[in-house]
């Protein structure tokens, strides 16, 4: 039985399921940071990684085993066929969801849209689904089905503490507008360079967008910003939320 860490949430518990063949090959370098993050939110009861381990370097396997992952060995299917990890992970996730009521959150590491039916099923029975993006690109359709999407690259392996906030995909944009532009109007052409100055790791592809313009349009559709056009110039305006009125004296 795993004991909760001092800063964990005693009423929350999670299962981490890794489609290792469908994530960045350097995932093992951030595996500890991810585990610390999940533990900061509650107990981590299950940790499984799925792959044909005969094709994975031993040092990567040892890294995962050292932090408690169960390595599920698979026989590779024909390359044009269905990924065996997809099938086994889906079967295990549904079995866990229906037999372990204490687990309320599933942390999935994959970028494969084939998992959408699984995510729909998990959420339909009241489970929370967090998608950890490790490759740098996840389809927007997959992200839209999840409760949260977190890029693994946000965490450094040598971090002692887990992050205290969860990034949604527009957090970097909000931070930039608040910090560097104080909520004022800004030309779209100057916005991405400003975001990179504030956070050199920023890349819209981490959030599933091929172009920065697509990222801005999605932010507009989500109500994060408004966009206007002045000829060929695109202007971004952060919505001004009205301040609550002061109570009468």
HELIX and SHEET records of a PDB file:
HELIX    1   1 UNK A   20  UNK A   22  5                                   3    
HELIX    2   2 UNK A   27  UNK A   29  5                                   3    
HELIX    3   3 UNK A   31  UNK A   41  1                                  11    
HELIX    4   4 UNK A   53  UNK A   55  5                                   3    
HELIX    5   5 UNK A   58  UNK A   66  1                                   9    
HELIX    6   6 UNK A   84  UNK A   99  1                                  16    
HELIX    7   7 UNK A  113  UNK A  115  5                                   3    
HELIX    8   8 UNK A  116  UNK A  124  1                                   9    
HELIX    9   9 UNK A  140  UNK A  144  1                                   5    
HELIX   10  10 UNK A  152  UNK A  154  5                                   3    
HELIX   11  11 UNK A  171  UNK A  180  1                                  10    
HELIX   12  12 UNK A  188  UNK A  198  1                                  11    
HELIX   13  13 UNK A  204  UNK A  207  5                                   4    
HELIX   14  14 UNK A  212  UNK A  221  1                                  10    
SHEET    1   A 6 UNK A  70  UNK A  73  0                                        
SHEET    2   A 6 UNK A  43  UNK A  51  1                                        
SHEET    3   A 6 UNK A  13  UNK A  19  1                                        
SHEET    4   A 6 UNK A 105  UNK A 109  1                                        
SHEET    5   A 6 UNK A 128  UNK A 133  1                                        
SHEET    6   A 6 UNK A 148  UNK A 151  1                                        
SHEET    1   B 3 UNK A 186  UNK A 187  0                                        
SHEET    2   B 3 UNK A 233  UNK A 238 -1                                        
SHEET    3   B 3 UNK A 225  UNK A 230 -1                                        
END                                                                             
